[in-house]
Amino acid sequence: QESGASQCSVEAGTTVTSDEDVTTPRGNYGGEYRSSNTSDFVSFHPYNTTDTSSSAAQANVYTSGLLRLDEQTLEYIPHMAASYTISDDGLTFTFKLRENMLWSDGEPITANDFKWTYDMAVDPDNGYPYRSQLEFMTSYEALDDYTLEIKIDEVYAPALGQMSGLITPLPKHVWENLDWDDPETNPEINAPSVVSGPYKLVEWKRDQNSIFEANEMYWYKGAPNITRQVEVIVPDQDIAYEMMKSGETDSAPITPENLDEARELEDITVYEWWPAAAVWSYVGLNMREGFPTHDINVRHALSYAIDKELITDEVMLGQAKRLCSVFPETSWAYAPDAECYAYDVEAAIAKFAEAGYTYDADANEMLDADGEQLELKLIYGPNTSKTRELIALAVQDNLREIGIDVEIQALEWASFLEETDKEEPDWDMFLGAWRATIEPHIMYTIWAAENIPELNSVAYDNPEVEALFDEAGASYDTDFRREKYQEIQEIISADAPYVFLYYQKAWSGQNDRVQGIEPTALGIGWNSEDWFVQEDPGE
């Protein structure tokens, strides 16, 4: 659920060559970095997961990206590729790979690894959730061990970013003889032994802890400075926070209500930034037939009935801003005219009336056509998230005010993902979050009918929105693209598949013994391989 690109990523007839030194090693080796989390990752399979916990674990062991975003300009620059060339007609992309890259077993990382991985990712039988984002490519070939040639048949503005970011090469010589999906017969899914990233897995005890050690064969400036990483899974965010305060861990999730105190802690620095790709939260509404939320009037009613400003102010305590549609104000494609559904109880009751419900004010019950009180099921995960618990309770309170009985079900992370990925779920609403994309076109995936239910859990289906995404992607004209993305936001806001809540500021508490952290619009993790441990920060 993370991605990014610049406003217009492609310029035909150009060659870009890296001048970055990727061979000089770092010099501050040693130490152990300890962190905690309240939800564990699902697996190390980059093509079977969509959750951010899994993405973070996978980034430890697998290098991703022919290109990467420059931390200052947010433009694409060469990464695993040493250079790339775009043909004069803008339809052929040639990437020259760096020749110093090795897998952890000493085998070279080649274009054949990219090609094999691509072929597996686009195979419909393998179920890659983002496969639709690869369909614009008509040819993906390894011309030799270090040259990739990718072709498209029509102009596609986000091409460079999607070519780069959606294929994380897997070691062909290891995986080609293993089952793609089955961890019982493919141990690499849960215990990768041959990796390309900065760290190697030492141990993973599901829902307990994971341990990683530096990969001495890592191609990007050699092994990372910090020799060992340990993450422990704890029952809730308060325990995680106390572990950081005591020095037992170097970092931990900080809830909004603990933020002021954390800023004053003697040995902790809280890094804060408004990210270029902010996390935004929402209430997903089940649009399948047979559910009350299938009715657009019910969805509009819920959008009015839920006090988004209150949730933003009192749950996030000023560390977030209201969101009205798909892109926050920080996006170049932001639509200022998208409907925001200001909190309005009377408007909510009127919309329920249009849907055939009657509000009995004396009994405080919202009654359906059979005289039964409206009951809705709301799920969220992980059940250790205090923030999501508070949002769920706020939604429950808001809807209770107009006679709706909301059942809240809190689930551990893997169970929550299973529920939102079901073809025939039994929930009416769920609490979710996405990370905004700098390149707006990437958000197509969560609204496309073909991605129901894996990414499009609410079963939203609007051909007009998909057609507008197609139009926007087929032009390099930023003003034209902005106009189309703004139309998309206004339509989605009107359709109300989500109750859009807020996008949030980002912050991270780190023990002062961890040095080398440099916050940018990309956050602090962009240079985590350069972080180092200094036992006495005062030295």
N, C-alpha and C positions, 0 to 999 in steps of 0.2 A: 503493500500500500504506500509505496513511496516512489517518486519519480521526479523528473525535472528537465527543462529545456529552456532555451532562450526564445525570445519572441519570434524570430525568423532564423531558423537554425541552418538553412541551406543556402549556399551561393554557388551557382553553377560555374564550371570552368576554373575551379580553384584547387590548389594543393596546400595542405597544412602539415608542417613537419615539426615534431617536438624538438626543442633544444634543452629539455630538462635532463639533468644528471640523475639517472635512476640507479647508478652502480656504486656511488660512494656510500659506504655504510654509515649508520648512525653511531653515536659514541657514548650514550648514557645507559648502558645495559644493566639489567638486574632488577630485582624487586618483584613483589607480587601485588597485584591489584585485585581487591576484593569488592564485590558489589552484591546487591540483593535485588530480588524481584518478587512480585506476588503471583506471577503466572509463568509457567515454564513454556518453552517452545514446543512445537509439535514434531518436527523432524528436520534433518539436514537436507532434505530433497528440495532444491530450488524451484522445481516445476510441479510440486504437489501441494504447496502451501501458499497462503496469501496473508498470513498474520505477521505483524511487525516483530513479535518475539522470535519467530522462526527466521525472519529475514536477518535479524541482528546476529543470530548464531551462525547462519550460513555465511555471512560476511566475514566472520572470523576465519573460516576455513576455505572459502572459495573467492578468488578475485573475480570481480564482475566489471565489465565495461571496456569495450574497445576505446571509448572516450570517457571523460569524466567532466563534471562541472568545475570550472575555476571558482575557487572560494570567494574571490573578490568580484569578478565580472559576471559570474553565472553563465558564461559562455562555454561551449564545449571545447575541450582541449584533448590532445592525444593521451591515452593511458596505456592500455595493453597494446594498442597500435602505436607504432613510432611515427606514422604519417597516414594521411588519407587524401585521396583525390576524388573530386566530383567532376564528372564529364561535362562538356560544354552544354549538352542538352539536359543536364541535371538528372539523368536517369540511370547512370552507372556510378557506383561508389566502390573505390578500390582502397582496401586497408592493408598496409604493410605492418606486420606484427614485429614487436621487439624480439630480437633473437637471443636475448639473455634469460628468457623466462623458463623456469623449470618446475615440474611437479615435485612434491616432497620426496618422491622416490628417485629423483634424479633424471627422470625422462623429460625431454623438452615439451613445452606447451606449444602446440602448432595449430595451423589453420585447420588441420584435420579434426582436432578436438572441437573447434567451433562448428565445423560443418556437420559432424556426427551429432552433436548436441542439438543443433538447429533441426536436423531431420527428425530427431526424436520429439522435439517440442512441437513441431507442426503436425505430427501424426495425430489425427483426431482420436484414435484409440487410446492415446496416452493422457488425455484430459487436462492439458495445460490450461489453467484458468485464463491466461492472457494470450491464448493462441490467436484470437481474432486480431490482435494488435500486430501480428506478424504477416497477415494475409496480403498486405500491400506489396510485399516482396515477391517478385516473379522468379528470381533465381538467386541462389546462395551457394557459391562454389569456392572450394579451395583450389586456386590455380597452382600453387606449390605449397611447401611446408609453411611459408611465412607470408602468403598473399591470399587475401579474401576478396572476392568480387561479388558484389550484391547489386542486383538490377531491379528496377521498378518500371512499370509501363506508363505511369502518368505522374505528374507533379504531386508531391505529397509533403506538405510543409514540415510535419514532425518527423520525417524519415530518419534523419541523422540520430536523433535521440533514441528512437525506438530500435533502430538497428544496433545501437551501442548498448542500451540498457537492459534489453529483454533477453539477451543470450549470455548466460553465465556458463562458460565452458566447463564441462565435466571431463575427467580423464578417460578418453575413449578406450585406451588399452586396459583399463580396469572395468569399466561399466559395460562394455559391449557384450560381454559374456554373462551378464547378470540380468535378472528381471527388473524392468523399469519401475514397477509399482510395489512389489511385495517385499517388505522388510524381513520376512521370514527366510527368503532365499537371496536377498540382496542386503548384506550387512552394511554396505556403504550408506544406506538411507539413514540409519540411526547411529552409525559408528564409522564415519569416513576415515579411511586409512591413508589415502593418497589425496593430497590437497594442494591448492595453489595460493591460499590466503596467508595472512600474517601469522596465524596460529594453527596448531595441530590439536585435535581432541585427545585428551588423556583419559577422561572419564565423564560419563553422563549417567547419573542416577535420576531417572524421571521424577519430577516434582520434589527433588531433594537438592541436588547441586550439579554443576558442570565445571570441569577443570580443563583449561587449555594451556599449552606451552608454546613458546615461540618457535616458529618454523625457520630453521636455519637456512633453508633453501629458498626462502621468499625472495622473489625477483625484484621487488620495489625497494631499493636501498637496503636490501638485506633484512635480517631479522628485526622485528620491532624492539624498541628499547626495553619495554616491560617484559620480563621473562615468563611470567606466569599469570594467568587470570583465573579467578575463582568466582563463580556466581552461586549464591545460595537462594533457594526458594523458601519464602516465609509466609505465614498465614495471612498477614495483613500489612497495610502500609505503615501503621503506627509502629509495629515491631521493626520493620525495615528502617524507619527513621531513627528509632532509638539505637539500633545497631550502628548507624552512621555516627550519631552523637557520641557514642561511647568509644568510637575508634575501632570497633570490631570489623566494620566495613569502611571502604573509602567513599562509597556513593550509595544512594538509595533514592527511591521515589519520594518526593516531598509534596504533600497535599497542600492546597491553597491555604488552609487554616494554620499550617505549620510554617509557612513561608517567611513571615516576619521574624519568628524566632530563629529560623535557620540562618537568616541574614546576619544575625548577631552572634552566632556560634564562633568561639575563639579559633578553632582549628579547621573551620569549614569555609570555603568560598562558594557562594551561590552565583553561578554565571547565568545571566538573563539576556534574552534577545527575542525580538519579533522575527520569526523565521520567514524566509522567502517561500517556504512550503509549509504552512501552518497546519497543525492538526485541528480538524473541525468535528464537532459532535452533533448528533441528530437523534430523533426518534423515528425509526423505520416503521412504516405502516403497511401491513399485509394487504396487497391489492388483489389477491386471488378471489375468485367467485366463492360465495358462501360465507365470507367474513364481513362483518359490519364495515370494515375499512375499505372494502371494495367500492363502496359508494363515495363518490367525490364530495358529496355534501358532508358526509361524516368526517372525511379527511380535512375538509375546510373547517368544520366545527372544532375538531381537535386542535388544529393550528391556532384557532382563536382562544381555545379554552386553556391551553398550556401557557403559563406566564414565562416567556423566554427571557425577558429582562430580569425577572426575579432570580431565575436560575443562573443567568450570567453574573449577576451582581453578588448573590448570596452564596452560591456554591463555589464559584470561581474567584470571589472576593476581589474583583477588579482586575484580575489577570487574564481577562478574555474580552472579546467584543462580539456583539451580535452578528449573526450570519443570516441572510435571507434567502440565499439560493446556493448554487453549486460552487461559486468562487468568492473568496473573501475580498475585502477592499484592497488587500495587498496585491491582487492579481491585475495584470494589464487588461484582462478581459472582463473585469468586474461590471455587473449591470446594476446601476443605481436605482433603476425603476422596477426591479423585481418586487413582487408583493411580499411584505414582511409579516402580515397577520399580527398586528399589535394586539396585546391581551385585551379581550373584550367578551365578557361572559354573555351579554345579551346577544351579540352576534353569533356566538357559539350555539346558544339555545335556538336561535332562528334557523341556523343551518341544520341542526338536528331535526327541526320541524319539517324542513324541506325534504329530509331523508325519511320522513314518516314516523318520527319519534315524538312523544309527548312528554313534556317536563311537568311532573307533579311537584309543585313548589312546596305544598304542605308536607308531603312525605319525603321531599328531596330525592326523587327517583326519576331517572330518565327511562321512559317506558317504550318498548317496541310495539308493533301493531297488535301483538297478542297480550299486551298488558304486562309483559315481563320486564324486569329491570335490566338495563343494558350492562353486561359484564364483559370486561376486556382482560386479556392476559398479556402482561408485560414481562419480557425476559431481559436479563443483562448478564454480562460476564466481563472479567472474572469476578467471582463472588467476593474477592478480597479487595476490590476497588471501592474505597470509601466515596470517591467522587461520583461514581456511577450509582452507588447506593443512594446518595443524597438526591441525585437527579430523579431516580425512580420514585423516591418518596415524595418529591415535589410534584411530579406528574400525577401520582396517586392522589395527593391532596387537592390539586387543581381540579381533577375530574370528579372527585367526591363532592366538590362544591356544586356541581350540576347533576348530581344523582347518578353518577356512573361508578360502578364497583370495579376497581382494578386489582387483579391478583398479580402480585410480584413474585417472580421466580428468579433467584440468583443462582448462577451455574458456574462451575469451575471452567477454565478457559476452553479446554478441548471440547467439553460438552456443549458449551455455548456455540462454538463454531459448527459443531455437528447440527445443532438445531437451526441455525440460520442458513445452513447449506441444504436443508431437506427440501425435496421436491414438493412434499405435502406437509407443511408444518402445522402446528396447532396453536401457535401464538398469533396475537393480533398486532402486537407492537414489540419492538426491541430497541435497546439503546446501542448505538454504534458510533464509530468514529472513522474518518478517513484522513490521510495526510494529503493536503492540497498539492497539486502539481504545478510547477512553474510553467510548463507547457500545458495549456488547458485541454488539448485534444486527448490527452491520456485518460481524462475522466470519462471518455466515451464508454470505457469498459464497464462501469458500474450502472450504466443506463441501457445497455444493449440487451435486447430480448434474448439473444443467443447465449448470454452469460447468466441466465436464470438457471439455478439459484445461487451458484458459487460466488459471484460478485454482485449480482443483482438479486439480492435476497428478497426484496419486496415484490418482485415480479412486475416491475414497471415495463410497459410496452407501448412506445409511442413512435411510429414510423417517421413522423414529422421531425422529431428530435434527432433520430438517426440520420435522416437526410441532411439536416442542417450541419451535423458533425462532418458528414462527407463533403459538403460544400466548403466548409471552413478549412478542412485539411487539404483541399485541392488548389489552394492559392497561397502565394507567398506575400500577398498584400495584407499587411498587419491591420489596416483600418477595416478592410473587408472581413477579415477573420474576426476581429473584435465585434463587429456588427452581428455576425452569425452566432458567436458564443453568447452575446447578450440576449439574442432571441431565445436561445436554448435555455438560458437561466430563467427568463420570464415565463416560458412555457412550463418548465419543470416546477417552478414556484406555484403556478396556477394549478397544475395537476396535483401538487402536494403529496408525492409519494413519501416524503419525509416531512417531519416537523423540524426545520432547521433551527439549531440552538445558538451555537457560538463557535468562533475560532479563537484559539488560545495563544497567549504568550508562552514561550518555552523557557524553562529554567532547569538547572542541574546543580545539585550540591556535590562538591568534591573536596575530599580531605586535602589540606594544604601541602601534604607531602607529595601529592601528584602535581608535577610541574609540566610546563610546555603546552598548556591549554590555551587556545586562541579562538575565542568566539567570533563567528562571522554570521552572515545571513544563512549559511548552511548549517549553523549550529556549532557544536564543539567536537563532534566525532570525526570530522573530515580529516584531522591530522592525528588521530588517536595513536597511530603507530610511532609518532614522535614524542608522545607523553613519556615522562620518566619519573621514577620514584626517588625522592630526596628525603631521607629519613629525618633530617633536621632542616626544615624549610628556611630557618633563619641563617643557615650557613652561607 
